[in-house]
């Protein structure tokens, strides 16, 4: 391998690594957002429909 082929291979390798990192970060953010949304919905469901809590005037 001469210098030009090695440089081209390194360039392609760096681009692939950057794409992989971006994909992993975006997937992690999407998963965290999904988990956070389901947790918020679960908390809202508990606060809204749990008869043991003292929210609202139900006396």
N, CA, C and O of each residue as an XYZ file, in Angstrom:
236
protein
N       0.859     -1.202      0.000
C       0.000      0.000      0.000
C       0.889      1.244      0.000
O       1.788      1.393      0.828
N       0.615      2.102     -0.926
C       1.365      3.356     -0.936
C       0.625      4.394     -0.089
O      -0.383      4.088      0.548
N       1.140      5.622     -0.093
C       0.643      6.641      0.839
C      -0.780      7.058      0.493
O      -1.597      7.290      1.383
N      -1.078      7.153     -0.815
C      -2.399      7.662     -1.193
C      -3.493      6.663     -0.811
O      -4.545      7.059     -0.310
N      -3.254      5.385     -1.042
C      -4.274      4.401     -0.679
C      -4.470      4.345      0.833
O      -5.594      4.204      1.313
N      -3.388      4.454      1.569
C      -3.501      4.425      3.028
C      -4.278      5.640      3.527
O      -5.095      5.532      4.442
N      -4.018      6.797      2.918
C      -4.726      8.001      3.354
C      -6.208      7.892      3.013
O      -7.060      8.287      3.809
N      -6.519      7.356      1.830
C      -7.928      7.211      1.459
C      -8.626      6.226      2.399
O      -9.767      6.453      2.801
N      -7.951      5.145      2.746
C      -8.536      4.162      3.657
C      -8.781      4.782      5.033
O      -9.823      4.544      5.644
N      -7.834      5.571      5.518
C      -8.013      6.228      6.814
C      -9.178      7.214      6.765
O      -9.944      7.325      7.722
N      -9.309      7.934      5.638
C     -10.402      8.904      5.503
C     -11.754      8.189      5.540
O     -12.670      8.622      6.239
N     -11.874      7.084      4.778
C     -13.137      6.339      4.770
C     -13.416      5.752      6.157
O     -14.561      5.744      6.610
N     -12.381      5.268      6.821
C     -12.560      4.681      8.149
C     -13.047      5.729      9.150
O     -13.926      5.451      9.965
N     -12.470      6.940      9.086
C     -12.886      8.013     10.005
C     -14.336      8.398      9.740
O     -15.100      8.625     10.678
N     -14.724      8.475      8.455
C     -16.113      8.824      8.132
C     -17.058      7.746      8.670
O     -18.111      8.063      9.223
N     -16.683      6.479      8.507
C     -17.548      5.407      9.010
C     -17.668      5.463     10.535
O     -18.750      5.236     11.077
N     -16.589      5.758     11.217
C     -16.642      5.843     12.683
C     -17.541      6.996     13.119
O     -18.317      6.861     14.065
N     -17.434      8.139     12.423
C     -18.276      9.293     12.778
C     -19.746      8.955     12.558
O     -20.592      9.287     13.388
N     -20.057      8.289     11.430
C     -21.450      7.925     11.156
C     -21.957      6.959     12.229
O     -23.094      7.074     12.685
N     -21.114      6.012     12.628
C     -21.524      5.043     13.644
C     -21.806      5.733     14.981
O     -22.791      5.419     15.650
N     -20.944      6.666     15.364
C     -21.144      7.380     16.635
C     -22.423      8.207     16.592
O     -23.181      8.234     17.562
N     -22.664      8.883     15.466
C     -23.881      9.697     15.351
C     -25.121      8.807     15.422
O     -26.108      9.162     16.066
N     -25.068      7.655     14.761
C     -26.215      6.748     14.819
C     -26.451      6.259     16.241
O     -27.593      6.204     16.698
N     -25.379      5.904     16.941
C     -25.545      5.417     18.312
C     -26.117      6.503     19.219
O     -27.009      6.233     20.024
N     -25.610      7.723     19.095
C     -26.095      8.816     19.951
C     -27.562      9.109     19.656
O     -28.350      9.304     20.581
N     -27.939      9.141     18.367
C     -29.332      9.439     18.035
C     -30.244      8.312     18.506
O     -31.348      8.568     18.986
N     -29.789      7.059     18.370
C     -30.613      5.958     18.870
C     -30.762      6.041     20.382
O     -31.840      5.786     20.919
N     -29.672      6.402     21.077
C     -29.760      6.498     22.534
C     -30.712      7.627     22.937
O     -31.490      7.474     23.879
N     -30.654      8.763     22.225
C     -31.567      9.862     22.550
C     -33.010      9.461     22.278
O     -33.905      9.801     23.052
N     -33.246      8.733     21.172
C     -34.614      8.302     20.871
C     -35.105      7.334     21.950
O     -36.251      7.421     22.390
N     -34.234      6.409     22.376
C     -34.645      5.468     23.419
C     -34.895      6.189     24.739
O     -35.872      5.892     25.427
N     -34.026      7.132     25.102
C     -34.241      7.871     26.347
C     -35.524      8.699     26.275
O     -36.266      8.774     27.254
N     -35.790      9.322     25.124
C     -37.021     10.088     24.978
C     -38.242      9.199     25.106
O     -39.239      9.590     25.712
N     -38.167      7.983     24.529
C     -39.301      7.057     24.620
C     -39.526      6.621     26.063
O     -40.663      6.571     26.532
N     -38.437      6.306     26.764
C     -38.570      5.895     28.165
C     -39.114      7.050     29.001
O     -39.966      6.838     29.865
N     -38.629      8.277     28.753
C     -39.099      9.425     29.522
C     -40.578      9.685     29.238
O     -41.331      9.993     30.162
N     -41.015      9.566     27.961
C     -42.423      9.791     27.644
C     -43.306      8.755     28.326
O     -44.356      9.101     28.866
N     -42.893      7.482     28.309
C     -43.721      6.468     28.951
C     -43.744      6.683     30.455
O     -44.774      6.444     31.086
N     -42.640      7.127     31.053
C     -42.641      7.389     32.490
C     -43.571      8.555     32.819
O     -44.299      8.508     33.812
N     -43.550      9.596     31.993
C     -44.433     10.741     32.239
C     -45.888     10.308     32.106
O     -46.727     10.696     32.919
N     -46.195      9.502     31.085
C     -47.575      9.033     30.933
C     -47.979      8.165     32.120
O     -49.117      8.232     32.585
N     -47.040      7.344     32.613
C     -47.357      6.489     33.751
C     -47.624      7.344     34.995
O     -48.567      7.078     35.740
N     -46.792      8.373     35.219
C     -47.008      9.237     36.375
C     -48.332      9.986     36.257
O     -49.057     10.122     37.242
N     -48.652     10.473     35.056
C     -49.918     11.180     34.871
C     -51.084     10.226     35.118
O     -52.087     10.610     35.721
N     -50.953      8.986     34.652
C     -52.006      7.990     34.878
C     -52.186      7.726     36.372
O     -53.313      7.629     36.858
N     -51.067      7.610     37.099
C     -51.160      7.357     38.541
C     -51.796      8.549     39.247
O     -52.679      8.375     40.086
N     -51.353      9.755     38.912
C     -51.889     10.933     39.590
C     -53.359     11.152     39.248
O     -54.126     11.657     40.069
N     -53.746     10.770     38.034
C     -55.103     11.097     37.623
C     -56.110     10.071     38.142
O     -57.219     10.436     38.530
N     -55.733      8.794     38.153
C     -56.716      7.745     38.405
C     -56.481      6.964     39.691
O     -57.184      5.986     39.946
N     -55.511      7.370     40.507
C     -55.279      6.619     41.734
C     -56.200      7.167     42.828
O     -56.069      8.335     43.193
N     -57.108      6.379     43.352
C     -58.039      6.915     44.360
C     -57.401      7.094     45.732
O     -58.007      7.713     46.607
N     -56.191      6.569     45.947
C     -55.555      6.686     47.257
C     -54.843      8.016     47.446
O     -54.466      8.352     48.569
N     -54.649      8.779     46.380
C     -53.958     10.056     46.521
C     -54.962     11.140     46.862
O     -56.153     11.009     46.583
N     -54.476     12.204     47.462
C     -55.350     13.269     47.942
C     -55.399     14.448     46.988
O     -55.543     15.591     47.421
N     -55.280     14.183     45.693
C     -55.371     15.284     44.736
C     -56.833     15.540     44.411
O     -57.601     14.603     44.195
N     -57.213     16.792     44.376
C     -58.584     17.140     44.055
C     -59.463     17.045     45.287
O     -59.041     16.548     46.331
N     -60.694     17.528     45.155
C     -61.613     17.540     46.295
C     -62.593     16.376     46.114
O     -63.616     16.505     45.442
N     -62.255     15.239     46.729
C     -63.104     14.048     46.611
C     -63.575     13.607     47.994
O     -63.669     12.413     48.278
N     -63.867     14.584     48.850
C     -64.276     14.207     50.206
C     -65.776     14.461     50.390
O     -66.317     14.208     51.466
